[in-house]
Amino acid sequence: MTDTILASGEIVNELPFPAEVFGIGFLVGFFALGWLTYSYRNVANRHRHKTQGSGNTPAHH
């Protein structure tokens, strides 16, 4: 009998938006961060003149 009383006194907090809105928002954010990461591909090779004088690359004769 006490189980029924405890279950009926449960507090339910509703979401401010439907659950689908949160899912779509996180998916859009995930793709935006993926695009940001992808945009930094091959950045080191864009500025090759800055690294040519260092000892990291073999000397070209």
GIDA-V228304 format. One record per residue. N is the residue number from 0. RES is the residue in one small letter. BURIAL is I if it has 16 or more other ideal C-beta (glycine too) atoms within 10 Angstrom, else O. D_LAST is the distance of its C-alpha to the last C-alpha in whole Angstrom. Layout:
n:N res:RES burial:BURIAL d_last:D_LAST
n:N res:RES burial:BURIAL d_last:D_LAST
This chain:
n:0 res:m burial:O d_last:90
n:1 res:t burial:O d_last:88
n:2 res:d burial:O d_last:84
n:3 res:t burial:O d_last:86
n:4 res:i burial:O d_last:86
n:5 res:l burial:O d_last:83
n:6 res:a burial:O d_last:81
n:7 res:s burial:O d_last:83
n:8 res:g burial:O d_last:82
n:9 res:e burial:O d_last:78
n:10 res:i burial:O d_last:76
n:11 res:v burial:O d_last:74
n:12 res:n burial:O d_last:71
n:13 res:e burial:O d_last:70
n:14 res:l burial:O d_last:67
n:15 res:p burial:O d_last:66
n:16 res:f burial:O d_last:65
n:17 res:p burial:O d_last:65
n:18 res:a burial:O d_last:63
n:19 res:e burial:O d_last:61
n:20 res:v burial:O d_last:60
n:21 res:f burial:O d_last:58
n:22 res:g burial:O d_last:56
n:23 res:i burial:O d_last:55
n:24 res:g burial:O d_last:54
n:25 res:f burial:O d_last:52
n:26 res:l burial:O d_last:50
n:27 res:v burial:O d_last:49
n:28 res:g burial:O d_last:48
n:29 res:f burial:O d_last:46
n:30 res:f burial:O d_last:44
n:31 res:a burial:O d_last:44
n:32 res:l burial:O d_last:42
n:33 res:g burial:O d_last:40
n:34 res:w burial:O d_last:39
n:35 res:l burial:O d_last:38
n:36 res:t burial:O d_last:36
n:37 res:y burial:O d_last:34
n:38 res:s burial:O d_last:33
n:39 res:y burial:O d_last:31
n:40 res:r burial:O d_last:29
n:41 res:n burial:O d_last:25
n:42 res:v burial:O d_last:25
n:43 res:a burial:O d_last:22
n:44 res:n burial:O d_last:20
n:45 res:r burial:O d_last:22
n:46 res:h burial:O d_last:21
n:47 res:r burial:O d_last:17
n:48 res:h burial:O d_last:16
n:49 res:k burial:O d_last:18
n:50 res:t burial:O d_last:16
n:51 res:q burial:O d_last:13
n:52 res:g burial:O d_last:13
n:53 res:s burial:O d_last:15
n:54 res:g burial:O d_last:14
n:55 res:n burial:O d_last:16
n:56 res:t burial:O d_last:12
n:57 res:p burial:O d_last:10
n:58 res:a burial:O d_last:6
n:59 res:h burial:O d_last:4
n:60 res:h burial:O d_last:0
